[in-house]
Amino acid sequence: MITGILSSIYSGKSLLRSLMNQGLVGYSVKGQVIDIGGGVNPSYFKFIHKDPETTITTLDLNPDSVGVKIDLETDPLPYPAGRVDGVLMFNILEHIFNHSFVVREAYRVLRPGGELLGFVPFLINYHPDPSDYFRYTNEALVKIFKLAGFSKIEIKTVGRGPFAVNYNNLMFFFPRFIRVILLPIYWCLDWLFILVRPKVRERYPLGYIFWLKK
């Protein structure tokens, strides 16, 4: 695992994004899928399995994005109820003040049995795009998704421990080759910390992958 993480970091990805991508291996999408706030050519598509007949449409505020321009704060998703097979929602909920609205809209457009896959960061720096409003705990996500109507909710913690958090926040101050040298040191320090205090992973999440079913 760490070899793939090192390669990803050397390519310019953060530790958070690298761990998120590795955590998506094993998930899949199929049919008509909408990617809410996905931007242009997101890296997670390399890790999620896509069935051959899958079609993905991006919905984004950015006018340079390929897909449909939409204001996720106020605009309903441009689909009838029960029309789409899957929804992707990566690194977007923290940028939406009216987050419950877009989650309810995702539920509305999903067909019965449809799935939503996404991610939110937690212990991460302020990163406006164009704004940055929230950090969600595991408990908050479960309540938001239950209130929207989802019947099955799975939350997976992404991260290791306090040293991984520190590394993720500092890594971009260093050249790439230094980042690669430092990561195994931080990785081992977290390993020792977790060995002594196994529950520490729950206290220092870098983020959460969530999988929901209507």
C-alpha positions as CSV (number, residue, x, y, z in Angstrom):
1,M,0.0,0.0,0.0
2,I,2.7,2.5,1.0
3,T,4.4,2.0,-2.4
4,G,1.3,3.2,-4.2
5,I,1.0,6.1,-1.7
6,L,4.6,7.2,-2.3
7,S,4.1,7.1,-6.0
8,S,0.9,9.2,-5.7
9,I,2.7,11.8,-3.5
10,Y,5.6,12.1,-5.9
11,S,3.1,12.8,-8.7
12,G,1.8,15.8,-6.7
13,K,-1.1,14.4,-4.8
14,S,-1.7,15.1,-1.1
15,L,-1.6,12.3,1.4
16,L,-5.3,12.8,2.0
17,R,-6.1,12.5,-1.7
18,S,-3.7,9.4,-2.1
19,L,-5.4,7.6,0.8
20,M,-8.8,8.5,-0.5
21,N,-8.1,7.1,-3.9
22,Q,-6.6,3.9,-2.4
23,G,-9.8,3.6,-0.2
24,L,-12.0,3.7,-3.3
25,V,-10.6,0.4,-4.8
26,G,-13.4,-2.1,-4.7
27,Y,-16.3,0.4,-5.2
28,S,-18.1,0.5,-8.6
29,V,-20.6,2.6,-10.5
30,K,-22.9,1.6,-13.4
31,G,-25.7,2.9,-15.6
32,Q,-26.5,6.6,-15.7
33,V,-24.3,8.4,-13.1
34,I,-24.0,12.1,-12.1
35,D,-20.8,13.5,-10.6
36,I,-21.7,16.5,-8.4
37,G,-18.9,19.0,-8.2
38,G,-16.5,16.7,-9.9
39,G,-14.7,19.3,-12.0
40,V,-12.4,18.2,-14.9
41,N,-10.9,14.7,-15.0
42,P,-10.8,13.9,-11.3
43,S,-8.3,11.3,-10.1
44,Y,-10.8,9.1,-8.3
45,F,-12.1,7.7,-11.7
46,K,-8.9,5.7,-12.0
47,F,-9.8,3.8,-8.8
48,I,-13.5,3.3,-9.0
49,H,-14.6,0.4,-11.3
50,K,-16.9,1.5,-14.1
51,D,-19.1,-0.9,-16.0
52,P,-18.7,-0.6,-19.8
53,E,-22.2,0.9,-20.2
54,T,-21.7,3.6,-17.6
55,T,-22.3,7.2,-18.6
56,I,-21.1,10.0,-16.2
57,T,-22.3,13.6,-16.4
58,T,-20.6,16.3,-14.3
59,L,-22.6,18.9,-12.6
60,D,-20.5,21.9,-11.5
61,L,-20.4,25.6,-10.9
62,N,-17.2,26.0,-12.7
63,P,-17.9,27.1,-16.3
64,D,-14.7,25.5,-17.5
65,S,-16.0,22.1,-16.4
66,V,-17.2,19.5,-18.9
67,G,-20.8,18.9,-18.2
68,V,-23.7,20.9,-16.8
69,K,-23.3,24.3,-15.0
70,I,-25.3,24.4,-11.8
71,D,-25.4,26.4,-8.6
72,L,-25.5,23.6,-6.0
73,E,-26.7,26.0,-3.3
74,T,-30.0,26.8,-5.0
75,D,-30.6,24.9,-8.2
76,P,-32.4,21.5,-8.2
77,L,-30.6,18.8,-10.0
78,P,-31.8,18.8,-13.6
79,Y,-33.3,15.3,-13.6
80,P,-36.8,13.9,-12.8
81,A,-37.3,11.9,-9.7
82,G,-35.9,8.3,-9.8
83,R,-34.0,8.8,-13.0
84,V,-30.3,8.1,-12.3
85,D,-28.5,5.0,-11.2
86,G,-25.7,6.6,-9.2
87,V,-24.4,9.8,-7.7
88,L,-20.8,10.8,-7.0
89,M,-20.1,13.5,-4.4
90,F,-16.4,13.9,-3.8
91,N,-14.8,16.8,-1.8
92,I,-17.9,19.0,-2.4
93,L,-20.1,19.0,0.7
94,E,-17.7,21.2,2.7
95,H,-18.0,23.9,0.0
96,I,-21.9,24.0,0.1
97,F,-23.5,26.0,2.9
98,N,-27.0,24.5,2.0
99,H,-25.6,21.0,2.1
100,S,-28.8,19.3,3.1
101,F,-30.5,20.6,0.0
102,V,-28.1,19.0,-2.4
103,V,-28.1,15.7,-0.5
104,R,-31.9,15.6,-0.6
105,E,-31.7,16.4,-4.3
106,A,-29.3,13.5,-4.8
107,Y,-31.8,11.2,-3.0
108,R,-34.7,12.5,-5.1
109,V,-33.1,11.8,-8.5
110,L,-31.8,8.3,-7.6
111,R,-33.9,5.4,-8.6
112,P,-34.9,2.9,-5.9
113,G,-31.8,0.9,-5.1
114,G,-29.6,3.6,-6.5
115,E,-26.2,4.3,-4.8
116,L,-24.3,7.4,-3.8
117,L,-20.6,7.3,-3.3
118,G,-18.6,10.3,-2.0
119,F,-15.9,11.7,0.3
120,V,-15.5,14.6,2.7
121,P,-12.2,15.8,4.3
122,F,-12.0,16.4,8.0
123,L,-8.6,17.3,9.5
124,I,-7.5,19.5,6.6
125,N,-6.6,23.1,6.1
126,Y,-9.0,25.9,5.0
127,H,-9.4,25.5,1.2
128,P,-12.1,27.8,-0.4
129,D,-13.5,26.7,-3.8
130,P,-15.0,29.2,-4.0
131,S,-15.9,29.0,-0.2
132,D,-15.1,26.5,2.5
133,Y,-17.8,26.1,5.2
134,F,-17.8,22.8,7.1
135,R,-16.0,19.8,8.5
136,Y,-18.3,16.8,9.1
137,T,-17.8,14.1,11.8
138,N,-19.0,10.5,11.2
139,E,-22.0,11.2,13.4
140,A,-23.0,14.4,11.5
141,L,-22.8,12.6,8.1
142,V,-25.0,9.7,9.3
143,K,-27.7,12.2,10.6
144,I,-27.6,14.2,7.3
145,F,-28.0,11.1,5.2
146,K,-30.7,9.6,7.3
147,L,-32.7,12.9,7.2
148,A,-32.4,12.9,3.4
149,G,-34.0,9.4,3.4
150,F,-31.2,7.0,2.7
151,S,-31.9,3.5,4.0
152,K,-28.3,2.1,4.0
153,I,-25.3,4.2,5.1
154,E,-21.7,3.1,5.3
155,I,-19.0,5.4,6.5
156,K,-15.3,4.5,6.2
157,T,-12.5,6.5,8.0
158,V,-9.6,7.6,5.8
159,G,-6.4,8.3,7.7
160,R,-3.9,6.8,10.1
161,G,-3.1,9.0,13.2
162,P,-1.8,12.4,14.4
163,F,1.4,12.2,12.4
164,A,-0.4,11.6,9.1
165,V,-2.5,14.7,9.9
166,N,0.7,16.7,10.5
167,Y,2.4,15.4,7.4
168,N,-0.7,16.2,5.2
169,N,-0.8,19.8,6.4
170,L,3.0,20.4,6.0
171,M,3.9,18.3,2.9
172,F,3.4,21.0,0.3
173,F,6.1,23.2,1.9
174,F,8.7,20.7,0.8
175,P,10.0,19.6,-2.6
176,R,8.5,16.3,-3.9
177,F,11.6,14.2,-3.2
178,I,11.6,15.4,0.4
179,R,7.9,14.5,0.8
180,V,8.7,11.0,-0.3
181,I,11.6,10.7,2.1
182,L,9.5,12.1,5.0
183,L,6.4,9.9,4.5
184,P,7.9,6.6,5.7
185,I,9.1,8.3,8.9
186,Y,5.6,9.7,9.7
187,W,4.1,6.4,8.7
188,C,6.2,4.5,11.2
189,L,5.6,7.1,13.9
190,D,1.8,6.6,13.5
191,W,2.3,2.8,13.5
192,L,4.0,3.0,16.9
193,F,1.4,5.4,18.2
194,I,-1.5,3.2,17.0
195,L,0.3,0.1,18.5
196,V,0.1,1.8,21.9
197,R,-3.3,3.4,21.4
198,P,-5.3,1.4,18.9
199,K,-8.4,3.7,19.0
200,V,-6.3,6.7,17.9
201,R,-7.5,6.3,14.3
202,E,-11.0,7.4,15.3
203,R,-9.7,10.6,16.8
204,Y,-7.5,11.7,13.8
205,P,-9.4,11.1,10.6
206,L,-8.2,12.9,7.5
207,G,-11.7,12.3,6.0
208,Y,-14.5,9.9,5.4
209,I,-15.6,7.9,2.4
210,F,-19.4,7.3,2.4
211,W,-21.5,4.9,0.5
212,L,-25.3,5.2,0.5
213,K,-28.2,3.3,-0.9
214,K,-31.7,4.5,-1.6
